[in-house]
Amino acid sequence: MYRSQINRAINEAIEFFRSRNFPLPPFAFWSPADWKSKRMMCKEIFAARLGWDVTDFGSGNFDKIGRIIFTLRNGKKGSSKYPKSYAQKLMYLKEGQKSAIHFHQIKMEDAINVGGGIIIYRFWKQDRNAGLSDANLTVSVDGRKVALKAGQRLSLSPGESVCTVPGMYHQFMQKKDRDL
């Protein structure tokens, strides 16, 4: 991705979070010079990889396959310095945008839809070769167990959340208006 695309995506996400009255921490707005001058006093920010993460997953088509995340908190397994066993991330998806299918080896992930649209999730168990299984599975949606078929779409309305456990493949996307 070009730096101009990344900057535009970050600015769009900042405006979205402002519109939802979700204040970001000061380091969300730091310039490259700020990062350089504050590096020694902000070791956790660097070590835990806090801040902006804008990617097209190598697709070359950010508007279709991509996402913007701002990581507020992130622990490191086995670290005595940064022992959080969780991460807290804000995600911003553009209409029609989706993530690549992926899983997390260690961390559990709670996704909460705080926006104005519908977020679609798809889930798969891992098969014995670490690929996508066609087995049915259960996810936790706002503390309720929901049974799903492999790859079945799960819609999250604003205010709803879903928990993804380590090793569970998942994909998320912003629902297009024509899909409503």
C-alpha positions in Angstrom: 0.0 0.0 0.0 1.1 3.6 -0.6 1.7 5.8 2.4 -1.0 8.2 1.0 -3.6 5.3 1.2 -2.6 4.5 4.7 -2.8 8.1 5.8 -6.2 8.5 4.2 -7.5 5.3 5.8 -6.2 6.4 9.3 -7.9 9.8 8.9 -11.2 8.2 7.9 -11.0 5.9 10.9 -10.2 8.8 13.3 -13.3 10.7 12.0 -15.4 7.6 12.5 -14.3 7.1 16.1 -14.8 10.8 16.8 -18.4 10.5 15.4 -19.0 7.7 17.9 -17.6 9.7 20.8 -14.8 7.2 21.2 -11.7 9.2 22.2 -8.3 7.8 21.1 -5.2 8.1 23.2 -2.7 10.8 22.3 -0.3 8.4 20.5 -3.0 7.9 17.9 -2.1 11.3 16.6 1.7 11.3 16.8 3.8 12.4 13.9 6.9 10.4 12.8 9.0 13.0 14.7 6.9 12.4 17.9 7.4 8.7 17.6 11.2 9.1 17.3 11.5 11.5 20.2 9.3 9.5 22.6 10.6 6.0 21.7 12.6 5.6 25.0 9.7 6.6 27.3 7.1 4.5 25.5 8.7 1.0 25.4 5.4 -0.8 26.0 3.8 0.9 22.9 6.6 -0.5 20.7 7.0 -3.9 22.4 3.2 -4.6 22.5 2.7 -3.2 19.0 0.1 -0.7 20.0 -1.3 1.9 17.5 -2.4 1.8 13.9 -2.4 -1.3 11.7 -3.6 -0.8 8.2 -3.4 -3.6 5.7 -4.7 -5.0 2.5 -3.3 -8.5 3.4 -1.1 -8.3 0.4 -4.1 -8.3 -1.9 -3.3 -4.9 -3.6 -7.0 -4.1 -3.2 -7.5 -2.4 0.2 -11.1 -1.4 -0.5 -12.1 -5.0 -1.0 -9.7 -7.0 1.2 -8.4 -4.9 4.0 -9.0 -3.4 7.4 -7.9 -0.7 9.8 -7.2 -1.5 13.4 -6.1 0.6 16.3 -4.6 -1.5 19.1 -5.1 0.1 22.5 -3.8 -2.8 24.7 -1.9 -5.9 23.9 -0.1 -8.4 26.1 2.8 -10.6 25.3 2.6 -14.3 26.3 5.1 -15.2 29.0 6.2 -11.5 29.5 6.6 -10.3 33.0 6.8 -6.7 31.7 3.6 -6.8 29.6 1.6 -9.7 31.1 -1.9 -8.8 29.7 -3.5 -12.0 28.4 -5.8 -10.1 26.1 -5.8 -7.4 23.5 -8.2 -4.5 23.0 -8.5 -3.3 19.4 -10.7 -0.9 17.6 -11.5 -2.0 14.1 -12.8 0.2 11.3 -14.2 -1.5 8.1 -15.3 0.3 5.0 -18.6 -0.8 3.3 -17.9 -4.0 1.4 -14.5 -4.5 2.9 -13.5 -7.8 4.5 -10.6 -9.4 6.2 -8.6 -12.4 5.0 -9.6 -15.7 6.6 -7.2 -16.1 9.6 -6.8 -17.4 13.2 -4.9 -16.4 16.3 -2.7 -19.0 17.9 -2.7 -17.6 21.4 -5.2 -14.8 22.0 -9.0 -14.9 22.5 -10.7 -12.1 20.7 -13.9 -10.3 21.6 -15.3 -8.3 18.7 -17.9 -5.6 19.6 -19.9 -3.8 16.9 -19.9 -0.2 18.0 -20.6 1.3 14.6 -23.7 2.1 12.6 -23.7 -0.9 10.3 -23.9 -4.7 10.3 -20.7 -6.8 10.6 -20.7 -10.3 9.1 -18.5 -13.0 10.7 -17.8 -16.4 9.3 -16.1 -19.2 11.4 -14.4 -22.5 10.9 -12.7 -25.0 13.2 -9.3 -26.2 12.2 -9.0 -29.7 10.7 -6.1 -32.0 11.7 -3.9 -30.4 9.1 -4.6 -26.9 10.4 -6.8 -26.2 7.4 -10.5 -25.2 7.3 -12.8 -27.9 8.7 -16.3 -28.4 7.5 -17.4 -29.4 11.1 -20.1 -27.5 12.9 -19.1 -25.3 15.7 -20.4 -23.0 18.5 -19.5 -19.4 19.2 -20.4 -17.1 22.1 -22.5 -14.1 21.1 -23.1 -11.7 24.0 -22.8 -14.7 26.4 -25.2 -16.9 24.4 -24.0 -20.1 22.7 -24.8 -20.0 19.0 -24.4 -23.2 16.9 -23.1 -22.6 13.3 -22.3 -24.6 10.3 -18.7 -24.1 9.0 -18.5 -20.8 7.2 -22.1 -19.8 8.0 -22.6 -16.1 8.1 -23.3 -14.5 11.5 -24.6 -10.9 11.6 -23.7 -8.6 14.4 -25.8 -5.5 14.8 -24.5 -2.5 16.6 -24.0 -3.3 20.3 -23.6 -7.1 19.7 -20.4 -9.0 20.2 -18.8 -12.3 19.4 -15.9 -14.2 21.0 -13.3 -16.0 18.9 -11.2 -18.6 20.6 -7.5 -19.3 19.8 -7.2 -21.6 16.7 -10.6 -20.7 15.3 -10.5 -19.5 11.7 -12.6 -16.4 11.1 -13.3 -13.7 8.6 -15.3 -10.5 9.1 -16.8 -8.0 6.6 -18.9 -4.9 6.6 -22.3 -5.7 5.2 -23.2 -3.8 2.0 -26.5 -1.9 2.0 -27.8 -4.1 -0.8 -27.3 -7.2 1.4 -29.6 -5.8 4.2 
